[in-house]
Amino acid sequence: MNYQLLSPKSLVALHQGIHRALTADDAQPPHLREYGVRLFRHWTVHSHAIEAALAAKGVVFIPTGL
């Protein structure tokens, strides 16, 4: 996905979704984690790409830490 083509508002929404999924997963024991944010590499890849696009557009954000 070419995140550079998305609006800052869209990127923020995607980034917030990753934060919500990560928070939900971290609140559960490993066998009950719904999203597998820390388990599946694609979450990290997308998170880094979204954060790079946000930074390129000058949007302030809190990194996911993935």
C-alpha positions as CSV (number, residue, x, y, z in Angstrom):
1,M,0.0,0.0,0.0
2,N,1.3,3.5,-0.9
3,Y,0.7,5.3,2.4
4,Q,2.1,8.5,1.0
5,L,-1.0,8.9,-1.1
6,L,-3.3,8.9,1.9
7,S,-4.4,12.1,3.7
8,P,-2.9,12.9,7.1
9,K,-6.3,12.2,8.7
10,S,-6.5,8.8,7.1
11,L,-3.0,7.9,8.3
12,V,-3.9,9.0,11.8
13,A,-7.0,6.8,11.8
14,L,-4.9,3.8,10.6
15,H,-2.3,4.5,13.2
16,Q,-4.9,4.9,16.0
17,G,-6.3,1.5,14.9
18,I,-3.0,-0.1,15.4
19,H,-2.7,1.4,18.8
20,R,-6.1,0.2,19.8
21,A,-5.4,-3.3,18.6
22,L,-2.1,-3.4,20.4
23,T,-3.6,-2.1,23.6
24,A,-6.4,-4.7,23.4
25,D,-3.9,-7.5,22.8
26,D,-1.6,-6.4,25.6
27,A,-4.5,-6.4,28.1
28,Q,-5.1,-10.1,27.5
29,P,-3.1,-13.3,28.3
30,P,-1.3,-14.6,25.2
31,H,-3.8,-17.3,24.4
32,L,-6.7,-14.8,24.4
33,R,-5.1,-12.1,22.2
34,E,-7.5,-11.3,19.4
35,Y,-5.3,-9.4,16.9
36,G,-1.9,-10.9,17.3
37,V,-0.2,-7.5,16.9
38,R,3.1,-8.7,18.4
39,L,2.8,-12.1,16.9
40,F,2.4,-11.3,13.2
41,R,5.1,-9.4,11.3
42,H,2.7,-7.6,9.0
43,W,1.5,-5.4,11.9
44,T,5.0,-4.1,12.4
45,V,5.6,-3.6,8.7
46,H,2.4,-1.6,8.3
47,S,3.0,0.4,11.5
48,H,6.5,1.5,10.4
49,A,5.2,2.4,7.0
50,I,2.3,4.5,8.4
51,E,4.7,6.2,10.9
52,A,7.1,7.0,8.1
53,A,4.3,8.6,6.1
54,L,3.1,10.5,9.1
55,A,6.6,11.8,9.7
56,A,7.0,12.8,6.1
57,K,3.8,14.8,6.3
58,G,4.9,16.5,9.5
59,V,2.2,14.9,11.6
60,V,3.0,14.5,15.3
61,F,2.3,11.0,16.6
62,I,3.2,8.6,19.4
63,P,5.2,5.6,18.0
64,T,3.6,2.2,18.5
65,G,6.9,0.8,19.7
66,L,6.6,-2.3,17.5
